[in-house]
Amino acid sequence: MKTAILAAAFLVAAPLIAGAGIHPTFHLLDAQEEETGDPGLVDAGATCGQCHDVGFIRTHSAHHARHLAVDCFRCHVPGGPEVLIEEHLEDGEVRYQMETPANDTCGSCHGLVPSLDRPVELPADYPRSEDPSPTAWTLRTGWIFSGQRISDSFLNLTNKDDRDRPWDVHAARKLDCTSCHFAANNPARAGLAVAVTKGHLRRDPRTLEVNEYVTRPDHRLAAANCTACHDAAAAHPEMPYRARHMEALACEACHVPDLAAPAARVVDATVVTSTGGPRLEFRGIDDPAGHPNTWYGTGYQPFLLYEADRDRFAPYNVVARWAWVGRGGTPVPDEVVRAAWFTGDGVYHPDLISRFDRDGDGTLTAGELLLDTPERVAAVAGRLEALGIDGPEIHGEVDAEPVRHGVVEGRWVGGRCDTCHSRRSRLNVDVPVAAGAFPGGIAPEPSEALEALLGARTLETVEGRTMLQGSSAPTGRYVPGMSRPWTDLVGILFFALTLVGITIHGLRRVLAARRRRDLTPAPATRREYLYNAYERLWHWVMAFSVLLLLFSGLHVHFPDGPGLLSFPTAVLVHNVMAAVMLVNAFLALFYHLSTSEIRQFIPAGAGFVGRLKAQARYYLHGIFRGAAHPTGKSRERKLNPLQQLTYVGLLNILFPLQIGTGVLLWTAGLAPGMVAPLGGLAVVTPIHNLGSWLFLSFLVAHIYLTTTGHTPLSNLQAMVGGWDEIEVAPTHAAKGADA
């Protein structure tokens, strides 16, 4: 109860803490914990450590874990110690209202977070460097966190007037960076933070008391995931198979469909441009010349990579980087690389100008800053060695930068089915990485971060071009419309053999019929009522169901091919016709069991093997000579032995297999976990796919065999009207076979 009351009190007091200046007074201390008024000597750790456990904070800090020089003042005291001394020092005590980090404070390191006071623009030194940089994440991924509409910005973009949406919908809704990125153990955010505090807990439900939190705030800055604030199921009532999509895709996969700001594609830190940063190449920019706001930008679509640890796809930018490393792979500091390129007065070293200045104008442009020959590499390496770097060499790697901002809503969301469910799927598109002369001729290798995201993709370098190759079978995932299972090859081959066999057999029948015209008398027949109304209804409902299932299934499996149905319509038709077929099959089973007509399908009785051989000989030989059918048809025996044997396999193996796998596929979209023990869609779908090819082959063979009656259309007419012309008596060969 006490904890709950304190937590509630903290929720009430939180606005006061941020806005009423209730932070207690404190003294400015130096590193020796002595009071000082010199801003250059003020030590944030000693000063804040008077009340806070700075040691705990540093070991529980996302910034310190990355060895970033960020202290308390950087985030909580804009302006640093100078502000405290000049404006707030009274009688040795500082009275200052500590601030929650504002958007522009976070943006000073992480990316562009413009206010709404003026149109969004890129700073003149935007491509100056990659990291650390006031535009680091904007440069890495192309996101800008602003509520301003893209169409109102200063950037020169294609279709700019049509981009009438905010750069990020969360910024437009007045959310701050700290709305999602907050102290992991903040009692006021206990319901949102998902921080593993114990090995056996996914989330520790216990909250700290306020005084404990103030002493030891966890600065690992937990990020509340989308579902902490949004009910995805309620927000997407129209989405088919919500559970499956939510499981397989990060929300940003659809809600960050494209990014408009220039994003790095190549970072060559082996050279230094005149502005002091690496040579950069960009995505979404045709010609990066002049002021960044005048660059002609097209934007780019983030690439969906497979996060194996979360078993989902999420958007990333892919960046190739080259840099100098010393012996053992230790990165060479940026300042040392700059010192190797520049003299003390900030101009390029004469030795390097002589090596790189191709046009002889005494300056080096970005196009000339290429380590594309051994002599140029040796020249820079020699400069680094002179600065104390042991064994400098070039290291190249391809990294992946996560895209988490630039969120859109409504009609801007990239939710078209063919975005993923097609051969041109975002899940398997080839990603161009780098092309041309690599620094030092070193082909980049995938970083550890990219290795964890490759899935079934591969990073290939061929003829000076590095490409992240797509894959039609992402690890652990089968994507309808995109993936091509091995059963396609088997099924298509079986279907092709069926067509070839039918074609050869049909041509032989036609030629044989022409040769024996007017020579073979037609057998005597009698008219008999074979199929009652329900049998005919059952047959045609089943036939049209199977036809539409195959038709819609082909549209689902090959959505890029010519067709009449869109992907979502094909899925809907497929599901509806599957339900119709199931109901029809159940009613047919009930009918055949209750009337004993099930015996028509049972291959039994004396002489069955003989009749089977006779029927096979008829199809292989007798039919070409105009022989009579070896097995007499009657109301009590409508199927010949080959038909009975075929239907045993069809009704007892193939049909149940298709129903079972089809139900599993449908279930996987609603409750994915139920299919996981069977191997997921990657196992179930190929089986269903193979069954579909077998069904298609059976259907074609079945239609052809209906032409083998006493006339090519007699069997079809019988199934329409119920009456058939039946041969008066079977052949003597058939009688002998029955004996």
WOQUICOR-V935367 format. One record per residue. N is the residue number from 1. PHI is phi in degrees with one decimal (none if undefined). NEAR is the number of other ideal C-beta (glycine too) atoms within 8 Angstrom. Layout:
n: <N & N>
phi: <PHI & PHI>
near: <NEAR & NEAR>
//
This chain:
n: <1 & 2 & 3 & 4 & 5 & 6 & 7 & 8 & 9 & 10 & 11 & 12 & 13 & 14 & 15 & 16 & 17 & 18 & 19 & 20 & 21 & 22 & 23 & 24 & 25 & 26 & 27 & 28 & 29 & 30 & 31 & 32 & 33 & 34 & 35 & 36 & 37 & 38 & 39 & 40 & 41 & 42 & 43 & 44 & 45 & 46 & 47 & 48 & 49 & 50 & 51 & 52 & 53 & 54 & 55 & 56 & 57 & 58 & 59 & 60 & 61 & 62 & 63 & 64 & 65 & 66 & 67 & 68 & 69 & 70 & 71 & 72 & 73 & 74 & 75 & 76 & 77 & 78 & 79 & 80 & 81 & 82 & 83 & 84 & 85 & 86 & 87 & 88 & 89 & 90 & 91 & 92 & 93 & 94 & 95 & 96 & 97 & 98 & 99 & 100 & 101 & 102 & 103 & 104 & 105 & 106 & 107 & 108 & 109 & 110 & 111 & 112 & 113 & 114 & 115 & 116 & 117 & 118 & 119 & 120 & 121 & 122 & 123 & 124 & 125 & 126 & 127 & 128 & 129 & 130 & 131 & 132 & 133 & 134 & 135 & 136 & 137 & 138 & 139 & 140 & 141 & 142 & 143 & 144 & 145 & 146 & 147 & 148 & 149 & 150 & 151 & 152 & 153 & 154 & 155 & 156 & 157 & 158 & 159 & 160 & 161 & 162 & 163 & 164 & 165 & 166 & 167 & 168 & 169 & 170 & 171 & 172 & 173 & 174 & 175 & 176 & 177 & 178 & 179 & 180 & 181 & 182 & 183 & 184 & 185 & 186 & 187 & 188 & 189 & 190 & 191 & 192 & 193 & 194 & 195 & 196 & 197 & 198 & 199 & 200 & 201 & 202 & 203 & 204 & 205 & 206 & 207 & 208 & 209 & 210 & 211 & 212 & 213 & 214 & 215 & 216 & 217 & 218 & 219 & 220 & 221 & 222 & 223 & 224 & 225 & 226 & 227 & 228 & 229 & 230 & 231 & 232 & 233 & 234 & 235 & 236 & 237 & 238 & 239 & 240 & 241 & 242 & 243 & 244 & 245 & 246 & 247 & 248 & 249 & 250 & 251 & 252 & 253 & 254 & 255 & 256 & 257 & 258 & 259 & 260 & 261 & 262 & 263 & 264 & 265 & 266 & 267 & 268 & 269 & 270 & 271 & 272 & 273 & 274 & 275 & 276 & 277 & 278 & 279 & 280 & 281 & 282 & 283 & 284 & 285 & 286 & 287 & 288 & 289 & 290 & 291 & 292 & 293 & 294 & 295 & 296 & 297 & 298 & 299 & 300 & 301 & 302 & 303 & 304 & 305 & 306 & 307 & 308 & 309 & 310 & 311 & 312 & 313 & 314 & 315 & 316 & 317 & 318 & 319 & 320 & 321 & 322 & 323 & 324 & 325 & 326 & 327 & 328 & 329 & 330 & 331 & 332 & 333 & 334 & 335 & 336 & 337 & 338 & 339 & 340 & 341 & 342 & 343 & 344 & 345 & 346 & 347 & 348 & 349 & 350 & 351 & 352 & 353 & 354 & 355 & 356 & 357 & 358 & 359 & 360 & 361 & 362 & 363 & 364 & 365 & 366 & 367 & 368 & 369 & 370 & 371 & 372 & 373 & 374 & 375 & 376 & 377 & 378 & 379 & 380 & 381 & 382 & 383 & 384 & 385 & 386 & 387 & 388 & 389 & 390 & 391 & 392 & 393 & 394 & 395 & 396 & 397 & 398 & 399 & 400 & 401 & 402 & 403 & 404 & 405 & 406 & 407 & 408 & 409 & 410 & 411 & 412 & 413 & 414 & 415 & 416 & 417 & 418 & 419 & 420 & 421 & 422 & 423 & 424 & 425 & 426 & 427 & 428 & 429 & 430 & 431 & 432 & 433 & 434 & 435 & 436 & 437 & 438 & 439 & 440 & 441 & 442 & 443 & 444 & 445 & 446 & 447 & 448 & 449 & 450 & 451 & 452 & 453 & 454 & 455 & 456 & 457 & 458 & 459 & 460 & 461 & 462 & 463 & 464 & 465 & 466 & 467 & 468 & 469 & 470 & 471 & 472 & 473 & 474 & 475 & 476 & 477 & 478 & 479 & 480 & 481 & 482 & 483 & 484 & 485 & 486 & 487 & 488 & 489 & 490 & 491 & 492 & 493 & 494 & 495 & 496 & 497 & 498 & 499 & 500 & 501 & 502 & 503 & 504 & 505 & 506 & 507 & 508 & 509 & 510 & 511 & 512 & 513 & 514 & 515 & 516 & 517 & 518 & 519 & 520 & 521 & 522 & 523 & 524 & 525 & 526 & 527 & 528 & 529 & 530 & 531 & 532 & 533 & 534 & 535 & 536 & 537 & 538 & 539 & 540 & 541 & 542 & 543 & 544 & 545 & 546 & 547 & 548 & 549 & 550 & 551 & 552 & 553 & 554 & 555 & 556 & 557 & 558 & 559 & 560 & 561 & 562 & 563 & 564 & 565 & 566 & 567 & 568 & 569 & 570 & 571 & 572 & 573 & 574 & 575 & 576 & 577 & 578 & 579 & 580 & 581 & 582 & 583 & 584 & 585 & 586 & 587 & 588 & 589 & 590 & 591 & 592 & 593 & 594 & 595 & 596 & 597 & 598 & 599 & 600 & 601 & 602 & 603 & 604 & 605 & 606 & 607 & 608 & 609 & 610 & 611 & 612 & 613 & 614 & 615 & 616 & 617 & 618 & 619 & 620 & 621 & 622 & 623 & 624 & 625 & 626 & 627 & 628 & 629 & 630 & 631 & 632 & 633 & 634 & 635 & 636 & 637 & 638 & 639 & 640 & 641 & 642 & 643 & 644 & 645 & 646 & 647 & 648 & 649 & 650 & 651 & 652 & 653 & 654 & 655 & 656 & 657 & 658 & 659 & 660 & 661 & 662 & 663 & 664 & 665 & 666 & 667 & 668 & 669 & 670 & 671 & 672 & 673 & 674 & 675 & 676 & 677 & 678 & 679 & 680 & 681 & 682 & 683 & 684 & 685 & 686 & 687 & 688 & 689 & 690 & 691 & 692 & 693 & 694 & 695 & 696 & 697 & 698 & 699 & 700 & 701 & 702 & 703 & 704 & 705 & 706 & 707 & 708 & 709 & 710 & 711 & 712 & 713 & 714 & 715 & 716 & 717 & 718 & 719 & 720 & 721 & 722 & 723 & 724 & 725 & 726 & 727 & 728 & 729 & 730 & 731 & 732 & 733 & 734 & 735 & 736 & 737 & 738 & 739>
phi: <none & -60.0 & -62.5 & -63.9 & -65.4 & -65.9 & -63.6 & -64.0 & -63.1 & -66.0 & -60.7 & -70.8 & -82.3 & -53.8 & -62.3 & -68.2 & -61.7 & -78.7 & -124.1 & -112.8 & 67.6 & -89.9 & -60.6 & -67.6 & -67.5 & -151.4 & -107.7 & -86.4 & -118.9 & -92.2 & -63.4 & -91.7 & 62.8 & -101.7 & -66.1 & -145.4 & -115.7 & -91.2 & -61.1 & -73.9 & -102.9 & -63.8 & -109.1 & -63.7 & -63.1 & -69.6 & -66.7 & -74.9 & -68.1 & -62.7 & -125.2 & -102.8 & -83.3 & -64.1 & -59.4 & -62.5 & -61.4 & -69.5 & -82.2 & -124.6 & -129.4 & -64.2 & -72.1 & -68.0 & -63.1 & -100.3 & 58.5 & -94.7 & -80.7 & -121.2 & -111.0 & -59.9 & -64.0 & -57.6 & -98.2 & -103.9 & -133.5 & -56.7 & 102.8 & 74.0 & -58.6 & -58.1 & -64.8 & -64.3 & -74.8 & -72.9 & -115.6 & -129.8 & -89.2 & -135.8 & 54.7 & 82.9 & -109.9 & -103.1 & -110.7 & -142.5 & -84.7 & -62.6 & -111.2 & -67.0 & -51.4 & -82.7 & -57.3 & -69.0 & -66.0 & -64.0 & -66.3 & -64.0 & -117.7 & -92.8 & 157.7 & -75.3 & -127.2 & -71.4 & -82.5 & -90.9 & -68.5 & -148.7 & -57.7 & -63.8 & -146.2 & -91.4 & -65.6 & -59.6 & -99.7 & -50.4 & -87.6 & -61.0 & -155.6 & -102.0 & -161.4 & -76.9 & -163.6 & -62.8 & -123.1 & -53.3 & -77.2 & -63.2 & -69.3 & -74.6 & -125.1 & 94.3 & -90.8 & -130.4 & -94.3 & -153.6 & -86.5 & -73.2 & -71.1 & -60.8 & -65.4 & -93.0 & -80.6 & -87.3 & -70.7 & -94.5 & -120.0 & -68.3 & 49.3 & -60.8 & -64.3 & -81.3 & -88.7 & -90.3 & -143.2 & -67.9 & -61.4 & -150.7 & -66.5 & -68.0 & -65.4 & -65.0 & -88.7 & 69.7 & -80.0 & -97.4 & -57.3 & -74.0 & -65.4 & -113.1 & -105.4 & -135.2 & -57.8 & -62.9 & -108.9 & -64.9 & -58.8 & -70.6 & -114.4 & -58.7 & -77.6 & -105.8 & -66.3 & -122.8 & -118.4 & -78.4 & -107.2 & -132.5 & -58.0 & -95.4 & -112.6 & -77.8 & -150.9 & -82.9 & -74.3 & -78.5 & -110.5 & -78.8 & -74.3 & -58.4 & -66.4 & -66.5 & -64.5 & -62.8 & -73.2 & -130.0 & -71.7 & -82.7 & -97.1 & -78.9 & 50.9 & -58.9 & -108.0 & -65.1 & -75.1 & -57.7 & -74.6 & -68.2 & -114.3 & -114.0 & -91.7 & -60.8 & -64.8 & -71.6 & -79.6 & -130.0 & -65.1 & -87.0 & -73.7 & -71.9 & 51.0 & -56.3 & -59.2 & -66.2 & -66.5 & -65.3 & -75.3 & -88.5 & -127.1 & -68.5 & -55.4 & -66.7 & -58.5 & -102.3 & -87.1 & -128.3 & -73.3 & -158.9 & -130.6 & -96.7 & -76.4 & -60.9 & -123.3 & -65.2 & -115.8 & -133.2 & -122.7 & -103.2 & -89.5 & -77.4 & -121.6 & -129.3 & -77.5 & -63.8 & -89.3 & 96.3 & -117.1 & -74.2 & -76.4 & -121.7 & -121.4 & -121.7 & -92.2 & 76.9 & -131.1 & -78.2 & -146.8 & -76.6 & -127.7 & 84.4 & -69.4 & -53.6 & -70.9 & -96.6 & -59.2 & -86.0 & -100.8 & -107.1 & 75.5 & -149.8 & -100.8 & -56.5 & -97.9 & -85.7 & -115.9 & -90.8 & -85.2 & -62.6 & -68.3 & -106.8 & 54.9 & -156.4 & -102.4 & -144.1 & -81.1 & -143.5 & -103.3 & -108.6 & -127.1 & -94.5 & -130.3 & -123.9 & -153.8 & -84.3 & -130.9 & -90.1 & -59.4 & 87.3 & 84.5 & -72.1 & -61.3 & -81.4 & -57.2 & -57.9 & -65.9 & -71.1 & -62.6 & -63.3 & -64.5 & -69.8 & -90.3 & -112.9 & -84.6 & -63.4 & -93.3 & 81.3 & -116.7 & -62.2 & -64.4 & -55.0 & -61.0 & -78.2 & -60.9 & -64.5 & -82.8 & -106.5 & -77.8 & -75.2 & -91.0 & 70.7 & -91.1 & 83.0 & -126.7 & -116.5 & -95.6 & -60.7 & -69.1 & -91.3 & -84.9 & -133.2 & -88.0 & -103.8 & -135.3 & -59.2 & -66.6 & -67.7 & -61.7 & -65.4 & -63.9 & -70.8 & -60.3 & -63.4 & -63.9 & -67.0 & -62.3 & -65.6 & -93.8 & 98.1 & -85.9 & -88.2 & 59.7 & -65.9 & -148.8 & -96.4 & -119.8 & -123.1 & -147.5 & -111.8 & -118.0 & -121.9 & -108.0 & -67.8 & -104.7 & -124.8 & -121.6 & 86.9 & -73.3 & -121.3 & -139.8 & 61.0 & -69.1 & -83.2 & -67.9 & -85.6 & -111.5 & -65.4 & -60.5 & -71.4 & -58.7 & -113.4 & -92.2 & -166.1 & -68.1 & -94.0 & -58.9 & -63.3 & -78.4 & -132.5 & -67.8 & -69.9 & -108.2 & -69.4 & -110.4 & -150.8 & -148.7 & 103.9 & -79.6 & -77.3 & -56.2 & 68.1 & 69.6 & -88.4 & -74.7 & -72.5 & -107.9 & -66.8 & -73.2 & -61.3 & -63.9 & -70.4 & -55.0 & -73.6 & -113.7 & -70.9 & 60.6 & -94.4 & -74.1 & -136.3 & -100.0 & -119.2 & -121.1 & -132.9 & 51.6 & 72.3 & -132.6 & -99.7 & -137.3 & -88.4 & -74.1 & -75.9 & -141.6 & -81.0 & -136.6 & -56.5 & -51.1 & 74.7 & -132.0 & -115.5 & -113.4 & -55.3 & 89.1 & -112.4 & -72.5 & -123.8 & -74.7 & -62.3 & -68.6 & -58.8 & -62.9 & -64.6 & -65.7 & -64.9 & -62.8 & -63.6 & -65.4 & -64.4 & -62.3 & -62.0 & -63.3 & -63.4 & -62.1 & -64.0 & -63.2 & -63.7 & -62.9 & -65.1 & -64.9 & -63.6 & -63.5 & -63.8 & -65.3 & -65.8 & -64.8 & -67.0 & -68.3 & -99.9 & -57.3 & 67.7 & -101.5 & -110.4 & -69.9 & -69.9 & -67.4 & -71.9 & -131.6 & -133.7 & -89.5 & -140.4 & -85.9 & -98.1 & -120.8 & -76.4 & -61.7 & -68.5 & -60.6 & -68.8 & -61.9 & -57.4 & -62.1 & -74.5 & -63.3 & -64.6 & -62.9 & -69.0 & -62.5 & -64.4 & -60.3 & -69.4 & -64.1 & -66.8 & -63.0 & -70.6 & -62.9 & -64.7 & -67.3 & -69.8 & -77.3 & -125.5 & -69.2 & -83.0 & -78.2 & -65.4 & -167.3 & -96.8 & -113.3 & -75.0 & -59.4 & -64.1 & -66.6 & -62.5 & -62.5 & -62.9 & -60.8 & -60.5 & -67.4 & -64.4 & -69.7 & -64.2 & -65.1 & -61.7 & -64.0 & -62.7 & -62.4 & -63.1 & -65.2 & -63.8 & -65.2 & -65.9 & -63.1 & -60.2 & -62.9 & -68.3 & -75.5 & -72.0 & -105.4 & 66.3 & -69.0 & -61.0 & -64.6 & -59.6 & -98.2 & -93.5 & -76.6 & -146.1 & 103.8 & -64.1 & 76.8 & -61.2 & -62.2 & -64.2 & -63.6 & -63.2 & -65.0 & -64.4 & -67.3 & -65.1 & -62.4 & -64.0 & -68.7 & -87.1 & -135.0 & -59.2 & -64.2 & -79.0 & -95.8 & 80.2 & -68.8 & -72.8 & -62.6 & -73.3 & -116.2 & -68.7 & -100.7 & -152.1 & -61.5 & -87.2 & -138.9 & -90.3 & -113.7 & -80.8 & -58.1 & -64.1 & -64.9 & -61.0 & -65.4 & -63.8 & -68.9 & -60.8 & -69.2 & -66.9 & -82.6 & -105.8 & -122.8 & -66.6 & -63.8 & -62.3 & -63.1 & -66.7 & -63.9 & -62.9 & -68.4 & -64.5 & -64.7 & -65.4 & -63.5 & -66.9 & -66.0 & -61.0 & -75.0 & -99.6 & -140.7 & -55.5 & -63.6 & -71.4 & -94.5 & -55.9 & -60.9 & -89.5 & 105.5 & 74.1 & -63.0 & -63.1 & -102.1 & -69.1 & -64.0 & -58.4 & -65.4 & -63.4 & -64.5 & -63.4 & -60.6 & -65.2 & -64.2 & -66.0 & -63.1 & -63.4 & -63.6 & -60.8 & -61.5 & -64.2 & -64.7 & -62.6 & -63.1 & -64.8 & -68.0 & -66.4 & -84.9 & -93.2 & -72.5 & -67.6 & -136.0 & -59.0 & -108.7 & -64.6 & -65.5 & -65.8 & -63.4 & -65.6 & -76.5 & -88.3 & -102.1 & 96.4 & -96.0 & -139.8 & -89.0 & -110.6 & -61.5 & -64.7 & -146.0 & -69.4 & -73.7 & -63.8 & -63.6 & -67.1 & -64.7 & -65.0 & -69.6 & -76.1 & -70.1>
near: <4 & 6 & 9 & 7 & 8 & 11 & 13 & 8 & 9 & 12 & 8 & 8 & 10 & 9 & 8 & 9 & 9 & 8 & 7 & 8 & 7 & 7 & 8 & 5 & 5 & 11 & 9 & 13 & 12 & 12 & 7 & 5 & 6 & 6 & 8 & 9 & 6 & 7 & 9 & 4 & 8 & 15 & 9 & 9 & 11 & 12 & 13 & 11 & 9 & 9 & 8 & 11 & 8 & 10 & 6 & 8 & 12 & 9 & 7 & 10 & 11 & 8 & 8 & 11 & 7 & 6 & 4 & 7 & 3 & 9 & 7 & 11 & 10 & 9 & 8 & 9 & 13 & 7 & 5 & 10 & 10 & 8 & 12 & 15 & 12 & 7 & 6 & 10 & 11 & 7 & 3 & 6 & 9 & 11 & 7 & 10 & 7 & 6 & 10 & 7 & 9 & 9 & 11 & 8 & 11 & 13 & 14 & 7 & 8 & 9 & 13 & 13 & 13 & 11 & 7 & 6 & 3 & 5 & 7 & 13 & 10 & 12 & 8 & 6 & 6 & 10 & 11 & 8 & 10 & 12 & 6 & 6 & 9 & 8 & 11 & 13 & 11 & 13 & 15 & 12 & 15 & 16 & 16 & 16 & 14 & 14 & 10 & 12 & 10 & 15 & 9 & 7 & 13 & 7 & 14 & 8 & 12 & 7 & 6 & 11 & 6 & 6 & 11 & 7 & 8 & 12 & 15 & 14 & 10 & 11 & 14 & 8 & 7 & 6 & 7 & 8 & 12 & 8 & 8 & 9 & 9 & 13 & 12 & 11 & 12 & 12 & 13 & 8 & 11 & 10 & 5 & 10 & 13 & 9 & 11 & 7 & 6 & 6 & 4 & 3 & 8 & 4 & 9 & 7 & 5 & 5 & 9 & 9 & 10 & 12 & 6 & 8 & 14 & 8 & 9 & 12 & 11 & 11 & 11 & 11 & 9 & 14 & 6 & 11 & 6 & 7 & 7 & 9 & 6 & 8 & 6 & 11 & 8 & 6 & 7 & 8 & 6 & 3 & 8 & 7 & 9 & 10 & 10 & 11 & 10 & 9 & 9 & 10 & 12 & 10 & 9 & 12 & 12 & 11 & 11 & 16 & 9 & 10 & 15 & 13 & 14 & 16 & 15 & 14 & 12 & 12 & 12 & 12 & 12 & 13 & 13 & 10 & 10 & 5 & 8 & 8 & 10 & 12 & 11 & 13 & 7 & 11 & 10 & 13 & 11 & 6 & 6 & 9 & 4 & 4 & 6 & 11 & 9 & 7 & 15 & 9 & 14 & 9 & 12 & 11 & 9 & 13 & 12 & 13 & 13 & 15 & 12 & 10 & 5 & 7 & 8 & 10 & 13 & 14 & 12 & 13 & 15 & 14 & 13 & 15 & 13 & 15 & 10 & 15 & 11 & 12 & 6 & 4 & 7 & 7 & 8 & 12 & 6 & 7 & 6 & 12 & 14 & 10 & 8 & 12 & 12 & 11 & 8 & 4 & 4 & 5 & 6 & 10 & 11 & 7 & 8 & 13 & 12 & 7 & 9 & 11 & 12 & 5 & 5 & 5 & 5 & 5 & 8 & 10 & 6 & 6 & 5 & 10 & 12 & 11 & 11 & 7 & 6 & 5 & 7 & 12 & 12 & 8 & 11 & 15 & 10 & 8 & 13 & 14 & 10 & 7 & 9 & 6 & 11 & 7 & 6 & 11 & 8 & 13 & 10 & 14 & 11 & 18 & 11 & 13 & 11 & 8 & 16 & 6 & 13 & 13 & 10 & 12 & 7 & 5 & 3 & 8 & 10 & 10 & 7 & 5 & 11 & 10 & 11 & 12 & 13 & 12 & 9 & 6 & 13 & 10 & 12 & 10 & 9 & 7 & 9 & 8 & 13 & 13 & 6 & 5 & 7 & 12 & 15 & 11 & 7 & 10 & 8 & 16 & 8 & 9 & 10 & 5 & 8 & 14 & 8 & 9 & 12 & 12 & 12 & 9 & 12 & 8 & 15 & 7 & 9 & 5 & 3 & 7 & 9 & 13 & 12 & 13 & 9 & 10 & 10 & 8 & 11 & 14 & 8 & 9 & 15 & 11 & 11 & 10 & 17 & 12 & 12 & 5 & 10 & 6 & 11 & 10 & 7 & 10 & 14 & 9 & 8 & 11 & 12 & 8 & 8 & 11 & 9 & 8 & 8 & 11 & 8 & 8 & 10 & 10 & 8 & 9 & 10 & 8 & 8 & 12 & 9 & 7 & 6 & 9 & 6 & 2 & 4 & 6 & 3 & 6 & 8 & 7 & 10 & 7 & 7 & 9 & 7 & 12 & 11 & 7 & 6 & 7 & 9 & 12 & 8 & 12 & 10 & 9 & 11 & 12 & 8 & 8 & 13 & 11 & 9 & 11 & 12 & 12 & 10 & 14 & 11 & 10 & 14 & 13 & 10 & 8 & 15 & 7 & 7 & 2 & 9 & 3 & 10 & 6 & 14 & 8 & 8 & 15 & 12 & 8 & 12 & 13 & 9 & 8 & 12 & 12 & 8 & 10 & 13 & 9 & 8 & 12 & 11 & 8 & 9 & 10 & 8 & 8 & 11 & 12 & 8 & 6 & 6 & 7 & 8 & 8 & 6 & 10 & 10 & 8 & 8 & 4 & 4 & 4 & 9 & 10 & 6 & 11 & 15 & 12 & 9 & 13 & 13 & 9 & 10 & 12 & 10 & 6 & 8 & 10 & 11 & 8 & 9 & 8 & 10 & 7 & 12 & 16 & 12 & 10 & 11 & 9 & 6 & 3 & 8 & 8 & 9 & 11 & 12 & 10 & 8 & 13 & 10 & 9 & 10 & 11 & 9 & 10 & 9 & 7 & 7 & 12 & 10 & 9 & 10 & 12 & 10 & 8 & 13 & 10 & 8 & 12 & 12 & 10 & 10 & 15 & 10 & 8 & 8 & 12 & 5 & 9 & 14 & 8 & 5 & 8 & 8 & 13 & 10 & 11 & 9 & 15 & 14 & 12 & 11 & 12 & 13 & 11 & 12 & 13 & 15 & 11 & 12 & 11 & 11 & 11 & 11 & 12 & 10 & 8 & 8 & 11 & 7 & 9 & 10 & 8 & 11 & 9 & 6 & 5 & 8 & 11 & 11 & 8 & 10 & 13 & 9 & 7 & 5 & 10 & 9 & 13 & 8 & 12 & 12 & 7 & 5 & 10 & 9 & 5 & 8 & 13 & 9 & 8 & 12 & 9 & 6>
//
